[in-house]
Amino acid sequence: MSTKINFDKLPTGTASQDITKGCLIIEGGAFRGTYAQGVADCLMKNNLNFECTVGCSAGALNGMNYVSGQIGRGIMINLKFRHDSRYVGLKAIRHERGIIGFDFLLNGMDQYTRFNEEQFYSKNRRFVAVATDIKAGQARYFDKEMDGNFKSVIQASASMPFFSKPVPIGDSLYLDGGITDSIPYQWAINQGYKKVIVIRTREDSYRKSTDKKRSSDILSHSRLLKQYPALGEALSDRPKMYNRQCDRLDWLVKSGQVFRISPSKHVTVGRLEPNLSKLEQLYWAGYEDAQNQLANLNDYLKK
């Protein structure tokens, strides 16, 4: 399937060393994150490399490549390896007991496209990944400067419940940061950042269903939730939490406090989308939406 993709058209290169004041927030959404990859690549191409980046779930994976300044790396991986079962599928399940092969993605991928750790860990930029502590049912915010292997944090942030096994960090276990803080702009505001830029992976009008029966079905889904009831409560509350975040974000954008880049068209890509053409189209939609917003973004940053 990858032979249908014209990889030569994808942007490549290394971001400049210019640093832009502000905090970039990247929403997750599994393979809907290809939209955010397009936005991030466009920002890098235009020398917008924010001093702080916060990634949640797939947004943490996208944030890695943004902070390391590797233009086009994320979309190249998704298009070239989406149907490699070491990344998504049976080999990942056999070796890692989850549908996503994080070891292959975060470590084995270097044999094909080396991750620039030197640039990623440079002191001039901050990167924070959000993960959910399943014992407490609360969001935790991990800085790249933490002791130990930060790749474990990124894996935890992007580990979807029921599709991936919990990741041990310290004395607890962690899963998808989107369970408890899907769009972590409030963290940036609380940290004192005056310029906050949010990359959404859903159109502005999107809201999650709050159907109570669906929430009840989730709570009875697996032994994991019986063992960690706080996780079950967080999953049950997630639709309302997410919708509250979206509503408040609307207000913050209208009041000029936060700048948002979001899909200008309805997103039909699924969480584990297998259609490479749809993934490529969503990537370019993100790139073009960001390009169209550059003038407004620069105005916002100058205020």
VEXDREN-2710 file (C-alpha; in Angstrom, 1 decimal):
% VEXDREN-2710
k/r/px/py/pz
1/MET/0.0/0.0/0.0
2/SER/2.9/2.4/0.7
3/THR/3.9/2.3/-3.0
4/LYS/0.9/4.5/-3.8
5/ILE/2.3/7.3/-1.7
6/ASN/4.7/9.8/-3.3
7/PHE/7.1/10.3/-0.5
8/ASP/9.1/12.8/-2.5
9/LYS/6.3/15.3/-2.0
10/LEU/6.6/15.2/1.8
11/PRO/8.5/18.0/3.4
12/THR/11.9/17.2/4.9
13/GLY/14.7/19.0/6.6
14/THR/15.7/20.3/10.0
15/ALA/14.1/23.1/11.9
16/SER/16.1/26.3/12.5
17/GLN/17.5/27.1/16.0
18/ASP/15.2/30.1/16.3
19/ILE/13.0/29.9/19.4
20/THR/9.6/31.4/19.6
21/LYS/8.1/32.5/23.0
22/GLY/5.0/30.5/23.9
23/CYS/3.7/27.0/24.6
24/LEU/2.4/24.7/21.9
25/ILE/-0.3/22.2/23.0
26/ILE/-0.8/19.1/20.8
27/GLU/-4.0/17.1/21.1
28/GLY/-3.9/13.3/20.6
29/GLY/-6.3/11.1/18.7
30/ALA/-4.2/8.1/17.5
31/PHE/-3.9/8.2/13.7
32/ARG/-5.9/11.4/13.6
33/GLY/-2.6/12.9/14.8
34/THR/-1.5/13.0/11.2
35/TYR/-3.3/16.3/11.1
36/ALA/-1.1/17.7/13.9
37/GLN/2.0/16.4/12.1
38/GLY/1.0/18.5/9.1
39/VAL/0.6/21.6/11.3
40/ALA/3.8/21.0/13.2
41/ASP/5.8/20.5/10.0
42/CYS/4.4/23.8/8.6
43/LEU/5.3/25.6/11.8
44/MET/8.9/24.3/11.6
45/LYS/9.1/25.3/7.9
46/ASN/8.2/28.8/9.0
47/ASN/10.7/29.0/11.9
48/LEU/8.0/28.8/14.6
49/ASN/9.7/26.6/17.2
50/PHE/8.0/27.2/20.5
51/GLU/10.0/27.3/23.7
52/CYS/7.6/24.8/25.3
53/THR/5.6/21.9/23.8
54/VAL/3.0/19.8/25.6
55/GLY/2.0/16.6/24.0
56/CYS/-0.9/14.3/25.0
57/SER/-1.3/10.7/23.7
58/ALA/-0.4/10.8/20.0
59/GLY/0.4/14.4/20.5
60/ALA/3.3/13.3/22.7
61/LEU/4.7/11.2/19.8
62/ASN/4.2/14.2/17.4
63/GLY/5.8/16.5/20.0
64/MET/8.9/14.4/20.0
65/ASN/9.6/15.1/16.3
66/TYR/8.7/18.8/16.7
67/VAL/11.1/19.3/19.5
68/SER/13.8/17.4/17.8
69/GLY/13.2/19.6/14.8
70/GLN/12.8/16.7/12.3
71/ILE/10.5/17.9/9.6
72/GLY/8.5/15.2/7.9
73/ARG/9.7/12.4/10.1
74/GLY/6.4/11.7/11.8
75/ILE/4.3/11.4/8.6
76/MET/6.9/9.4/6.9
77/ILE/6.8/6.8/9.7
78/ASN/3.0/6.6/9.6
79/LEU/2.7/6.2/5.9
80/LYS/5.7/3.9/5.4
81/PHE/5.1/1.6/8.4
82/ARG/1.3/1.7/9.1
83/HIS/1.0/-1.8/7.6
84/ASP/4.1/-3.2/9.2
85/SER/2.9/-5.4/12.0
86/ARG/5.9/-4.5/14.2
87/TYR/4.3/-1.1/14.4
88/VAL/0.6/-1.9/14.3
89/GLY/-0.7/-5.5/14.4
90/LEU/0.3/-9.1/15.3
91/LYS/4.0/-8.7/15.8
92/ALA/3.3/-5.8/18.2
93/ILE/0.8/-7.9/20.1
94/ARG/3.1/-10.9/20.3
95/HIS/6.1/-9.0/21.5
96/GLU/4.6/-6.1/23.5
97/ARG/1.1/-7.3/24.4
98/GLY/-0.5/-4.3/22.7
99/ILE/-1.7/-3.4/19.3
100/ILE/0.9/-0.6/18.9
101/GLY/4.6/-1.6/18.8
102/PHE/6.1/1.1/20.9
103/ASP/9.6/-0.5/21.2
104/PHE/9.8/-0.7/17.4
105/LEU/8.4/2.9/17.1
106/LEU/10.6/4.5/19.7
107/ASN/13.7/2.4/19.4
108/GLY/13.7/0.1/16.4
109/MET/12.8/2.9/14.1
110/ASP/16.2/4.4/14.4
111/GLN/17.6/1.9/11.8
112/TYR/15.3/3.5/9.2
113/THR/15.2/7.2/10.4
114/ARG/17.3/8.2/13.3
115/PHE/15.7/10.2/16.1
116/ASN/17.7/13.3/16.9
117/GLU/18.1/12.9/20.7
118/GLU/20.8/15.5/20.9
119/GLN/18.4/18.2/19.6
120/PHE/15.5/16.8/21.6
121/TYR/17.3/17.0/24.9
122/SER/18.9/20.4/24.3
123/LYS/18.3/22.9/27.2
124/ASN/16.8/25.7/25.1
125/ARG/13.4/24.0/24.8
126/ARG/11.0/22.4/27.2
127/PHE/8.8/19.3/26.4
128/VAL/6.1/17.9/28.6
129/ALA/4.1/14.7/28.1
130/VAL/0.8/14.0/29.8
131/ALA/0.0/10.5/31.1
132/THR/-2.8/9.1/33.3
133/ASP/-1.9/7.5/36.6
134/ILE/-4.3/4.6/36.6
135/LYS/-4.1/4.0/40.4
136/ALA/-5.1/7.6/41.1
137/GLY/-7.1/8.3/38.0
138/GLN/-5.3/11.6/37.6
139/ALA/-3.2/13.3/35.0
140/ARG/0.6/13.6/35.5
141/TYR/2.9/16.0/33.6
142/PHE/6.3/14.7/32.9
143/ASP/9.2/16.9/31.8
144/LYS/11.8/15.6/29.4
145/GLU/14.4/16.4/32.0
146/MET/13.1/13.8/34.4
147/ASP/15.5/11.0/35.5
148/GLY/15.3/7.8/33.6
149/ASN/14.0/6.9/30.1
150/PHE/11.6/9.6/28.9
151/LYS/10.6/7.4/26.1
152/SER/8.7/5.3/28.6
153/VAL/6.7/8.5/29.5
154/ILE/5.9/9.1/25.8
155/GLN/4.8/5.4/25.5
156/ALA/2.6/5.8/28.5
157/SER/1.0/9.0/27.2
158/ALA/0.1/7.3/23.9
159/SER/-1.0/3.9/25.3
160/MET/-4.7/3.5/24.6
161/PRO/-6.7/1.7/27.3
162/PHE/-7.7/-1.8/26.3
163/PHE/-5.3/-1.7/23.3
164/SER/-2.1/-1.4/25.2
165/LYS/-0.7/-2.6/28.5
166/PRO/-0.1/0.0/31.3
167/VAL/3.5/1.4/31.5
168/PRO/5.3/1.3/34.9
169/ILE/6.9/4.6/35.9
170/GLY/8.1/5.1/39.4
171/ASP/5.7/3.5/41.8
172/SER/2.6/3.6/39.6
173/LEU/1.2/2.5/36.2
174/TYR/0.3/4.8/33.4
175/LEU/-1.9/5.0/30.3
176/ASP/-3.2/7.5/27.7
177/GLY/-3.0/11.1/28.9
178/GLY/-6.1/11.9/27.0
179/ILE/-8.2/10.0/29.6
180/THR/-7.7/12.8/32.2
181/ASP/-6.5/15.8/30.3
182/SER/-7.2/15.6/26.5
183/ILE/-6.2/19.1/25.6
184/PRO/-3.8/20.3/28.3
185/TYR/-3.9/24.1/27.6
186/GLN/-4.8/24.8/31.2
187/TRP/-1.5/23.4/32.3
188/ALA/0.3/26.0/30.1
189/ILE/-1.9/28.8/31.4
190/ASN/-1.2/27.8/35.0
191/GLN/2.6/27.7/34.3
192/GLY/2.4/31.3/33.3
193/TYR/2.8/31.1/29.5
194/LYS/1.3/34.3/27.9
195/LYS/1.1/32.8/24.4
196/VAL/-0.7/29.4/24.2
197/ILE/-1.2/27.7/20.8
198/VAL/-3.4/24.6/20.6
199/ILE/-3.3/22.1/17.7
200/ARG/-6.7/20.2/17.7
201/THR/-7.2/17.0/15.8
202/ARG/-11.0/17.4/15.7
203/GLU/-13.0/20.2/14.2
204/ASP/-14.1/22.9/16.6
205/SER/-17.7/21.8/16.8
206/TYR/-16.9/18.2/17.8
207/ARG/-18.1/17.0/21.1
208/LYS/-18.1/13.5/22.6
209/SER/-21.3/11.5/23.3
210/THR/-22.3/11.6/27.0
211/ASP/-24.6/8.6/26.8
212/LYS/-24.8/7.0/30.3
213/LYS/-25.3/3.5/29.0
214/ARG/-22.1/3.7/27.0
215/SER/-20.2/4.9/30.1
216/SER/-21.7/1.9/32.1
217/ASP/-20.5/-0.5/29.4
218/ILE/-17.0/0.9/29.6
219/LEU/-16.9/0.5/33.4
220/SER/-17.7/-3.2/33.0
221/HIS/-15.3/-3.8/30.1
222/SER/-12.4/-5.5/31.7
223/ARG/-10.6/-6.8/34.8
224/LEU/-8.2/-3.8/34.5
225/LEU/-11.0/-1.4/35.6
226/LYS/-12.1/-3.7/38.4
227/GLN/-8.5/-3.6/39.6
228/TYR/-8.1/0.1/39.2
229/PRO/-11.5/1.7/39.9
230/ALA/-10.1/5.2/39.7
231/LEU/-9.3/4.6/36.1
232/GLY/-12.8/3.4/35.5
233/GLU/-14.2/6.6/37.0
234/ALA/-11.9/8.7/34.8
235/LEU/-12.9/6.9/31.7
236/SER/-16.6/7.3/32.6
237/ASP/-16.1/11.0/33.2
238/ARG/-13.9/11.5/30.1
239/PRO/-16.7/12.6/27.6
240/LYS/-17.9/15.4/30.0
241/MET/-14.3/16.4/30.8
242/TYR/-13.5/16.6/27.1
243/ASN/-16.6/18.6/26.3
244/ARG/-15.9/21.0/29.1
245/GLN/-12.4/21.5/27.8
246/CYS/-13.7/22.2/24.3
247/ASP/-16.3/24.7/25.6
248/ARG/-13.7/26.6/27.6
249/LEU/-11.2/26.5/24.7
250/ASP/-13.9/28.2/22.5
251/TRP/-14.1/31.0/25.0
252/LEU/-10.4/31.4/25.4
253/VAL/-9.9/31.6/21.6
254/LYS/-12.8/34.1/21.2
255/SER/-11.3/36.3/24.0
256/GLY/-7.9/36.2/22.3
257/GLN/-6.1/34.4/25.2
258/VAL/-5.3/31.2/23.2
259/PHE/-4.7/30.6/19.5
260/ARG/-6.1/27.5/17.9
261/ILE/-5.4/25.6/14.7
262/SER/-8.0/22.9/14.0
263/PRO/-9.4/20.9/11.1
264/SER/-11.3/23.2/8.7
265/LYS/-13.2/20.1/7.4
266/HIS/-14.9/17.2/9.1
267/VAL/-12.3/14.5/10.1
268/THR/-13.3/11.0/9.0
269/VAL/-10.0/9.3/9.9
270/GLY/-10.3/6.5/12.5
271/ARG/-8.1/6.0/15.5
272/LEU/-6.4/3.0/13.8
273/GLU/-7.0/4.2/10.3
274/PRO/-5.6/1.7/7.7
275/ASN/-6.3/3.8/4.6
276/LEU/-3.0/5.5/3.7
277/SER/-4.6/7.9/1.2
278/LYS/-6.8/9.2/4.0
279/LEU/-3.9/9.6/6.3
280/GLU/-1.9/11.5/3.7
281/GLN/-4.9/13.8/2.9
282/LEU/-5.3/14.6/6.6
283/TYR/-1.6/15.4/6.9
284/TRP/-1.8/17.9/4.1
285/ALA/-5.1/19.3/5.5
286/GLY/-3.1/20.1/8.7
287/TYR/-0.3/21.6/6.7
288/GLU/-2.6/23.8/4.6
289/ASP/-4.7/24.9/7.6
290/ALA/-1.6/26.0/9.4
291/GLN/-0.3/27.8/6.3
292/ASN/-3.6/29.6/6.0
293/GLN/-3.4/30.7/9.7
294/LEU/0.2/31.9/9.7
295/ALA/-0.6/35.6/9.3
296/ASN/-3.2/35.4/12.2
297/LEU/-0.8/33.4/14.3
298/ASN/2.0/35.9/13.9
299/ASP/-0.4/38.7/14.8
300/TYR/-1.4/36.9/17.9
301/LEU/2.3/36.3/18.9
302/LYS/3.1/40.0/18.5
303/LYS/0.3/41.3/20.7
END
